[in-house]
């Protein structure tokens, strides 16, 4: 059952009917044989299969062809199109683990990526990511976070990476108490008690936090997002705001992420790829609807106007769906 305020999630990509992994593997192999690469053929298959089906294609390709599909694609493709296609081939937890590893181990720490993934994934997903990170990179995600971040921002990420948020319902009397704690920690304090914000926002259940936010508005006549905006700054502010937005509506959070990625100064292709790939089977239908109503333009049109070539065509297929 979906939590209050979140709604049932619906993706644009589903299991493709009449799926035949061996047939797809052979078609992909033919698309990469000989002179030139049939990129349209590659994207037409991989952008119209579910992630589970793509995993079956990867196995079938190695069985039928005797080679690694990802490595073959990397040798034939390039640029943003290559990055997008390779992303589609990774299981969700391994893809998130890779994105986190790149964010921590690249040139400088990409704090936005850490915030986006850890604030938006549920307990089970985070636990799977931690395992995938250990398996793929022979490293401990929490230790890598603590060595690369500091202060209250580090504490937020360490709390989230436990994958231990309460999964119970709302407790109205406790919600009122928690709202008062947040008020005393922020708006009604000389300085800000960041620890109280972290303790409540990182550990309480989604339905409970929705009640807390309602109570906070009653006490203070101000939205919790506005309080965080005025009481906190920098990476801590970004992390706490992301948590609040994801509690209220993950599709709205990702619609905003996509808008900023497409409409900012230059396209943020890494974010565009990550969100389109990771949400295509989860809540892309809601994301598209919110995007259209909030920004008065379809996500489809925004993508078409800001990208090109096979990269654009693949994104458009993920946006439109495979049915």
C-alpha positions in Angstrom: 0.0 0.0 0.0 1.4 3.4 -0.9 2.1 5.9 1.8 -0.1 9.0 2.1 1.2 11.8 0.0 3.3 9.6 -2.3 0.7 7.8 -4.4 1.0 4.6 -6.4 4.0 4.7 -8.7 3.8 4.0 -12.4 6.5 3.7 -14.9 6.6 4.3 -18.6 8.7 1.1 -19.3 7.2 -2.3 -18.6 8.0 -5.9 -19.6 8.0 -6.0 -23.4 5.4 -8.6 -24.7 6.6 -11.6 -26.7 10.1 -11.1 -25.3 12.8 -13.4 -26.6 16.2 -12.7 -25.0 18.1 -14.9 -27.5 16.5 -13.1 -30.4 17.3 -9.7 -29.0 20.9 -10.8 -28.3 21.3 -11.9 -31.9 19.8 -8.7 -33.2 22.1 -6.6 -31.1 25.1 -8.6 -32.3 24.1 -8.1 -35.9 23.7 -4.4 -35.2 27.4 -4.2 -34.2 28.8 -6.5 -36.9 30.4 -5.4 -40.1 30.9 -1.8 -41.3 29.2 0.8 -39.2 26.9 0.3 -36.2 23.1 0.2 -36.4 22.5 2.5 -33.5 18.8 2.8 -34.2 18.5 -1.0 -33.8 20.3 -0.9 -30.5 18.3 1.8 -28.9 15.0 0.4 -30.3 15.6 -2.9 -28.3 17.2 -1.6 -25.1 15.0 1.4 -24.6 11.9 -0.8 -25.0 12.7 -3.6 -22.6 12.4 -3.6 -18.8 15.5 -3.7 -16.7 14.8 -7.3 -15.8 14.6 -8.2 -19.5 17.8 -6.4 -20.2 19.6 -8.5 -17.6 18.3 -11.6 -19.5 19.6 -10.1 -22.8 23.1 -9.6 -21.2 23.2 -13.2 -20.2 21.8 -14.5 -23.5 24.4 -12.4 -25.4 27.2 -13.9 -23.5 25.7 -17.4 -24.0 25.0 -17.0 -27.7 27.9 -14.7 -28.8 30.4 -15.6 -26.1 31.2 -11.9 -25.5 30.2 -9.2 -23.0 27.4 -7.0 -24.3 28.4 -4.0 -22.3 32.0 -4.1 -23.5 30.9 -4.6 -27.1 28.5 -1.6 -26.9 31.3 0.5 -25.3 33.6 -0.2 -28.2 30.9 0.6 -30.8 29.2 3.7 -29.2 30.5 7.0 -27.9 29.6 10.1 -25.9 26.3 10.7 -24.1 24.5 7.9 -26.1 27.0 5.4 -24.9 26.6 6.5 -21.3 22.9 6.2 -21.5 22.9 2.8 -23.2 25.4 1.4 -20.7 23.3 2.8 -17.8 20.3 0.9 -19.1 22.2 -2.4 -18.8 22.9 -2.1 -15.1 20.5 -3.4 -12.5 19.1 -0.6 -10.4 21.2 -1.2 -7.2 24.4 -1.5 -9.2 23.6 1.6 -11.2 23.0 3.6 -8.0 26.2 2.2 -6.5 28.2 3.2 -9.6 26.8 6.7 -9.5 27.6 7.1 -5.9 31.2 5.8 -6.5 31.7 8.2 -9.3 30.4 11.0 -7.1 32.8 10.2 -4.3 35.8 9.1 -6.3 35.7 11.5 -9.2 37.4 14.9 -9.4 35.8 16.6 -6.4 32.7 15.2 -4.6 29.4 15.5 -6.5 27.3 16.2 -3.5 24.0 16.5 -5.5 24.3 12.9 -6.6 24.8 11.7 -3.0 21.8 13.7 -1.9 19.5 12.6 -4.7 20.1 8.9 -4.4 20.3 8.6 -0.6 17.3 10.9 0.0 15.0 9.2 -2.5 15.6 5.4 -2.1 13.8 3.3 0.5 15.4 1.1 3.1 15.5 -2.1 1.0 17.0 -0.2 -1.9 19.7 1.5 0.2 20.7 -1.9 1.7 21.0 -3.3 -1.8 23.0 -0.4 -2.9 25.4 -0.8 0.0 25.9 -4.5 -0.9 26.4 -3.7 -4.6 28.9 -1.0 -3.8 30.9 -3.4 -1.7 30.8 -6.1 -4.4 31.6 -3.9 -7.4 34.1 -1.6 -5.9 35.5 -3.6 -2.9 34.9 -0.6 -0.7 32.6 0.4 2.1 30.1 3.1 1.1 29.7 4.6 4.6 33.5 4.8 5.0 33.9 6.4 1.6 31.2 9.0 2.6 32.9 9.8 5.9 36.3 10.2 4.2 34.8 12.6 1.6 32.3 14.7 3.5 32.2 16.5 6.8 30.2 18.1 9.6 26.4 17.9 9.6 26.2 17.0 5.9 28.3 13.9 6.7 25.9 13.1 9.5 22.8 13.3 7.3 24.4 10.9 4.7 25.6 8.5 7.3 22.1 8.4 8.8 20.5 7.8 5.4 23.0 5.1 4.3 21.9 2.9 7.2 18.7 2.2 5.4 17.0 2.1 8.7 14.2 4.7 8.5 11.1 3.7 10.5 8.5 2.1 8.3 5.5 2.4 10.6 2.6 4.7 10.4 2.0 8.2 11.8 1.6 8.9 15.5 -0.4 12.1 15.7 0.6 13.0 19.3 4.3 12.3 18.6 4.0 14.3 15.3 2.9 17.3 17.3 5.9 16.8 19.7 8.3 16.4 16.8 7.0 19.6 15.1 7.6 21.5 18.3 11.1 20.1 18.5 11.8 21.3 15.0 10.3 24.7 15.8 12.4 25.0 19.0 15.5 23.8 17.0 15.1 26.4 14.3 12.7 29.3 14.0 12.4 29.7 17.8 16.1 29.2 18.6 19.1 31.5 18.8 21.1 29.7 16.2 20.0 26.4 14.8 20.0 22.9 16.4 20.9 21.0 13.2 21.1 17.7 15.1 17.3 17.8 15.9 16.5 18.3 12.2 18.7 15.4 11.2 17.4 13.1 13.9 13.8 13.6 12.9 14.0 13.9 9.1 16.4 11.0 8.7 14.8 8.4 11.0 11.0 9.0 11.2 8.6 7.2 8.8 7.2 8.9 5.6 3.5 9.0 6.9 4.7 10.3 10.2 6.8 13.1 8.7 3.9 14.2 6.6 1.9 14.7 9.8 4.9 16.5 11.4 5.0 18.9 8.4 1.3 19.6 8.8 1.7 20.3 12.5 4.8 22.4 11.9 2.7 24.6 9.5 0.0 25.0 12.2 2.5 26.0 14.9 4.6 28.3 12.8 2.5 29.3 9.9 5.5 28.6 7.7 6.3 25.6 5.5 9.1 23.4 6.8 11.0 23.9 3.5 11.0 27.7 4.1 12.4 27.2 7.6 15.2 24.9 6.3 16.0 27.4 3.6 16.4 30.2 6.2 17.9 28.1 9.1 20.5 26.0 7.2 22.9 26.6 4.3 25.1 24.8 1.8 25.1 21.0 1.4 23.2 20.5 4.7 20.3 22.7 3.4 20.3 20.8 0.1 20.2 17.4 1.8 17.4 18.3 4.2 15.3 20.0 1.5 15.7 16.9 -0.7 14.5 14.7 2.1 11.4 16.9 2.7 10.6 17.1 -1.0 10.9 13.3 -1.4 8.7 12.7 1.7 6.0 15.0 0.2 6.3 13.7 -3.4 9.1 11.8 -5.1 7.6 12.4 -8.6 7.5 16.2 -7.9 11.1 16.1 -6.6 12.3 14.3 -9.8 10.2 16.6 -12.1 12.1 19.5 -10.6 15.5 17.7 -11.0 14.7 17.1 -14.6 13.6 20.7 -15.2 16.8 22.1 -13.7 18.9 19.6 -15.6 17.4 20.5 -18.9 16.7 24.3 -18.5 19.8 25.3 -16.5 22.9 26.9 -18.0 23.9 24.0 -20.4 22.3 20.6 -20.1 23.2 18.5 -17.0 23.4 15.3 -19.0 24.5 13.1 -16.0 21.4 14.1 -14.0 19.2 13.8 -17.1 20.4 10.2 -17.8 20.3 9.1 -14.1 16.8 10.3 -13.5 15.3 9.0 -16.8 17.0 5.6 -16.4 16.2 5.2 -12.6 12.6 6.4 -12.7 11.4 5.0 -16.1 10.0 1.9 -14.4 9.0 3.5 -11.1 7.1 6.8 -11.4 7.8 8.4 -14.8 4.1 8.7 -15.6 3.6 10.9 -12.5 6.8 12.8 -13.2 5.6 13.7 -16.7 2.2 14.8 -15.4 3.7 17.0 -12.7 6.3 18.4 -15.1 3.6 19.4 -17.6 1.4 21.1 -15.0 4.3 22.9 -13.2 6.4 24.0 -16.1 3.7 24.4 -18.8 5.7 22.2 -21.3 5.8 18.5 -21.7 8.9 16.6 -20.6 9.0 15.1 -24.1 9.2 18.5 -25.7 11.8 19.7 -23.3 14.0 16.7 -24.0 13.5 17.1 -27.8 14.4 20.7 -27.7 17.6 20.3 -25.6 19.2 17.0 -26.9 20.0 15.5 -30.2 20.6 12.3 -32.2 20.3 8.8 -30.9 20.8 10.2 -27.4 17.6 12.2 -27.8 15.7 9.3 -29.4 16.5 7.0 -26.5 15.5 9.5 -23.9 12.2 10.1 -25.8 11.5 6.4 -25.8 12.1 6.2 -22.0 9.8 9.2 -21.6 7.0 7.9 -23.9 7.2 4.3 -22.8 7.2 1.0 -24.6 3.5 0.5 -25.0 
